[in-house]
Amino acid sequence: MATKDMSEWQTSICQVIGNEDEDKIIVRGHDLNDLIDDLSFAGMMFLMLQGRKPTPAQTRVLDALLVASMEHGIAPPSMVARCYASYGTSIQAAIGSGINAFGDRMGGLGEQLAKYMVECLSDIAGGPAPDDEALQQRAATLVAGIMARGERVPGYGIPLHGADPRAPKILEIARQQGIYGIYGRFADAIGNELAAARGGWAVPMNLDGVGAVVALDLGFHWRATRMFLLTPRSVSMGAHFLEELEQDSTWRHIPADQIEYQE
């Protein structure tokens, strides 16, 4: 890995042109004004991360994932944003802190699953489509290895629901649009192995898992997976912040009688 100082930068993402002859912003080789005419937010996100424009089907599936990922009630991340509002901090501080509340236990599990999937299929992804039996064998190896370490398979199951109500709709749209490839099939195989390990008791994919599957089948790098939760959830953090301000709350706190003090 090369060491570079702060005066040396290279990018293929954006070129800003401002001179006597023209003023332009070029993003991934396209005039930004043309992109404003041509792309949705989801399509622009795709272009930024992959360097090429998405197909209409790819845009539809990514948009579905972003919509599904935007909101999930008053949970720890949105509570953080609301507490910031009650303390009189700025909206950007509230959004940033709410987003920072997501971690490896909640919000980051899709990235973990995506990494597992990519590593397990690294020698066959991009080649001829493997049959279901081959994928099932690899899923059995993956699930057995994770469980042998006493860990949970990331991306499956959710405490608040018997089955994540958002997941089936996204997968339905992905199938309808033809964006359900090797990683979607591999996720099904993993689900079969989990059910077998639990005596036939199904453990459905949650939103994190679906995000991993969709991101990989859309061609994104596994490291980008968290972005498809964090980007839309920033809107949620802002909405909770603004609602808390409208409710005019001051000093969100935990009453002393609800705290167990230990010696």
N, C-alpha and C positions, 0 to 999 in steps of 0.2 A: 504494500500500500504506500503510495507516494505521499510525501510530506509537502504541503503547499502553504505559502504564506498568504496573508490577507489581501495581497495585491494581485493574486493570480486566480482567476475564475473562468470556468468554461460552462456553458449551458446550451442545451438544444430546446429549452422550454420556451423562452420568450426573448424577443429582441425589441427594444424600445428605440424608435427612430425619431429624432427631433432636430431638424436643421432648416436652413433657409428654403430648401426645396420641398420637404415633405415632413409630415408628422404622422407616424404610424405606430401601432403596437402589433407585432407579429408573434403569434402563439402557435408553436409547433408547425411553423411554415405557412400559417393562414393569417390573413388580416383579421384582427379582432372584430372589426365592424361587419365583416362577412359572417363570422361565427355568430354574432348577435342575431343576424337574420336566420341562420341555418340551424343552430343547435339549442336544445334545452339545457337546463342545468346539469342533468344526468349525462347528456351527451358531451358537454364540455368537460365534465369530470373524467369521463372515459378518455377523451382526447388528451387531457393533461397528463394522465397517468400512463397511457399506452402509446401516445405519440401518433395515433391515427383516429380518424372519425369512426364512430360505431355504426353498425347497421341499425335500421329501425327496430329490429327484434332485440338487439343488444341494449339499445336505449330503453325499450319498454321494460325489460327485465331488471335492469339496474334501477330504473325509476321506481319500480315496484318494491325493490329492496329498501331504497331510501325512504319511501313513504312508510313502510312497515316498521322501520327502525326509529322513527321520529319520536314516539311517545310511549311511555309505559307507566304512567301514574306518578304519584308522590313516592319516590324511592330515594335511597341515599343520595344519588347525584342531584336530583331535582330539589331535595331538601337542602343541600348545600347552597344551591343558587338562591333559594327562598330565604335561607338564613342570612346570606350576604345582603339581600334586599332589606331585611329587617334591621340590619346594622348600618344601612346608609352607604354601602359601597357601590361601585359602578357596575353597569351591566356587563362590561367586558371582563371584569374581575369575577363576577358571578358565573358567567358562561365558562370561562377558563377553569375555574375551580370545580364546577360541576362536571366538566369533561374529565378533569384530572382525577375525579373520584373513581372512575372506571379502572379496573385492574385485572390481574390474572384470574381472579375468582369470578368476577362479573364484568362482562364487556370484552374481555380479552380471550375468551375461550374459543372463539371462532378462529383467531389467529393460530392458536395451538393446534386445533383440528386441521386447519389448512396445511400447517407445517408437517404434521404427521402424514397427511394424505400425499403431499408432494414427495416426501422421502420414500414412502412405501411404493409409489408408482413411478419413481424417477426413471426406471429402465424401460418402461413401456408407454408412458404418456407421450403423445405426439406420434406414435406409430399406429399400426393396425389396431382397431378396437378389440380389446381382450374380451373373451367370453365371460358369462356370468360365473362359471365355475372358478376361473382364474381369479376373478375379483373376490369371490367368496373365500378362497384360500388365503389371500393376502389380508382380507379383513379379519379372518380367524387368528392369524399370526399377530396382527396389530392389537386386537382386543385382548388376546391372551397375555401379551407382553405388558400392556398397560395395567391390567388387573393383577398381574403377578407382582407389580410394584406397589400394589395397594392404592392405586390411583383410580379416579373416575375418567371415563372416556369423555373428553370435552365436546361440547356441542349437542349433548343429548340429555333430556330431562330438564325440568324447570320447577322450582319449589312452589311457585304461586299457582300453577295450573297443572291439571292432570296431563294435558298436552298443550303445547304452546299454540294458541289460536291463530297466530300470524304465519306460522311455518307452512301449513298446507297450501294457502293461497299463493304464496310466492312460488312454491314448487309447481303448482298448477300452471301459473303464468310462464314459468321457465319451460315447462314441457310444451305448452301451446306454441311458444315462440321458437322451439327447436334449440333451446339453450339448456339442454340437460344431457351432458356428455359423460365422460368417464368418471368425473368426480361425483356427479349425482348418483350414478350407478354404484360407485364405491360406497357412498354414504348409505345407500339402501342395504348393501351387504353388511356394513358395520352394524346397522340397526338390527339385522337378522341375527348376527352373532351376539349382540347384547341381549336380545330376547331369549336366545337359546341358553345363555349363561344364567338367566334369571328364571329359568323354568317355563319359558314361553310368555313371560310378562313383558309386554312391549315397553321400550323406552324411546319415545319419539324424539326426533330432532327438535331443538329449540331454535330461536332466531339466530343465535351465534353460529350454530351448526349450518343452518341454511345460508347464512351470509358467507361462510367459508365455501360451501358448495357452489353457490352462484358466482362468487368472485373468481374462483378457479376456472369454472366452465366458461366464464366470460374472458378468460385470458389474463387476469390480473396476477401479479406476484403475490405470494402468500403473505408477504410483509405488509401489503396494503389492506389486508382484511379489516383491521379495526377501523379504518377510515369510513367504511360504509355503515358503521354505527355512530361513530363520533361526529361525523359531518352533519347528518340530520339531527342528531340529539342536541347539537348546539342551538338549534331553533327551539327545541323543547326547553332548554335551560333559560333562554331568553323569555319564553312565554311564562314560565313559572316565576321568574324574577319580576316581570311586569305585573302579573296577577297579584303577587305579594305586595307590591307597592300600592296597587289599587285597593287592597284590603287594609292598607295603612297600619300594618303591624309594626311594632317596635320591640326589639330585643327578644327574638325567639330564644327560648331557654327551656331547660328541663327543670320542673319544680323539684325542690329539695326532697319532698316526701316520696318522690319516685326514684330516688337514688339510694342504693344500698351502700352504706359506708362500712368499710371493713377495716379491722385493726390488724 
